[in-house]
Amino acid sequence: MFTALAAAEIVVIDGNKITAGENLAEAYRTKGFFYWLVRGSSNVFIRMPELLHSSERGDGSYSRDAAAIAMACRDINHNFFDPVFQAAIAGIEYSSVADLGCGSGERLFQLLRYRDDAKGLGIDVAHAALTVAEAAAIDAGLSERVAFLNDDVSKLEPRLEFDCVDLITCFLMGHDFWPLENCVESLRRIRIAFPHAKRLLLGDTARTTQYRQQDFPIFTLGFEVGHDLMGTYIPTLCEWDVAIERSGWTCIKTHLVHTPADSVIFELEPR
Ligand SMILES: C[S@@+](CC[C@H](N)C(=O)[O-])C[C@H]1O[C@@H](n2cnc3c(N)ncnc32)[C@H](O)[C@@H]1O
């Protein structure tokens, strides 16, 4: 293991002594991408030969490790999306927040820590992710202020507990709303289901368009190939603009996130 790590200058081997190499800090910071690929999505890549046949894509016959994906995304958010998110949220007042595709629940916990009187609702389609989130809420001492709901956020109907929600967040799952017509429909439904939401902050990684052959930034190829194998369309930033234009939401600001490449947080207001 150390020989492999030394080859990438993550550690330095000097006889029996192993010390940190110049790439250790960066490897640690980016570990969420590797966890997403190697643990969370391993089954997709193992089944690559069969999934390459387009008729078998998107049939759900592969299973991803939803708990590992939730943990990986928590790490990716912490290191890459959160600095931008904190600036975006700074000027926004809220008392009740719903997080769509909440995964580990960390986004909600963060928002509840910023506002002592706020309440949170996490919605996710995966039981395994909700198990992680519920345990984490207890660990964080926030279980009294947060609730979780097992539902498909692309098909939401109005519910009593959605009525008080004034802020919606949705991170690293917006691509699951696609293709285009489904995405437009899902965003319209969300606006109706949460009639008092003043903002929807939607953060996601788009399909890159500017890289060729070499110099691909970290994660891009694994993320795009993995989703192709699952039959999940990853839209480009331009395609997102088209969907938002038709969605009943107005984009009042696009906050750029530099890693992974072509990542953004759209700040949307109901039209
Ligand atoms: C990549 S993870 C991101 C988790 C979390 N939002 C974060 O940023 O750490 C995507 C999450 O969205 C959930 N998800 C995907 N499609 C969904 C849907 N249609 N309805 C509800 N949850 C969904 C998945 O189960 C998973 O937990």
The ligand as an ORCA input file, in Angstrom:
! r2SCAN-3c Opt
* xyz 0 1
  C     -25.438     12.123     -4.696
  S     -26.446     12.000     -3.287
  C     -26.406     13.642     -2.567
  C     -26.885     13.679     -1.144
  C     -26.948     15.063     -0.494
  N     -27.894     15.927     -1.162
  C     -25.612     15.715     -0.446
  O     -25.419     16.739     -1.104
  O     -24.715     15.212      0.256
  C     -28.056     12.014     -4.075
  C     -29.148     11.673     -3.115
  O     -30.375     11.935     -3.763
  C     -31.255     10.850     -3.545
  N     -32.207     10.830     -4.665
  C     -31.939     10.596     -5.980
  N     -33.067     10.689     -6.711
  C     -34.057     10.987     -5.829
  C     -35.452     11.206     -5.962
  N     -36.044     11.149     -7.160
  N     -36.188     11.481     -4.855
  C     -35.582     11.545     -3.641
  N     -34.262     11.338     -3.447
  C     -33.507     11.073     -4.525
  C     -30.349      9.646     -3.473
  O     -30.969      8.577     -2.778
  C     -29.135     10.211     -2.716
  O     -29.271     10.090     -1.323
*
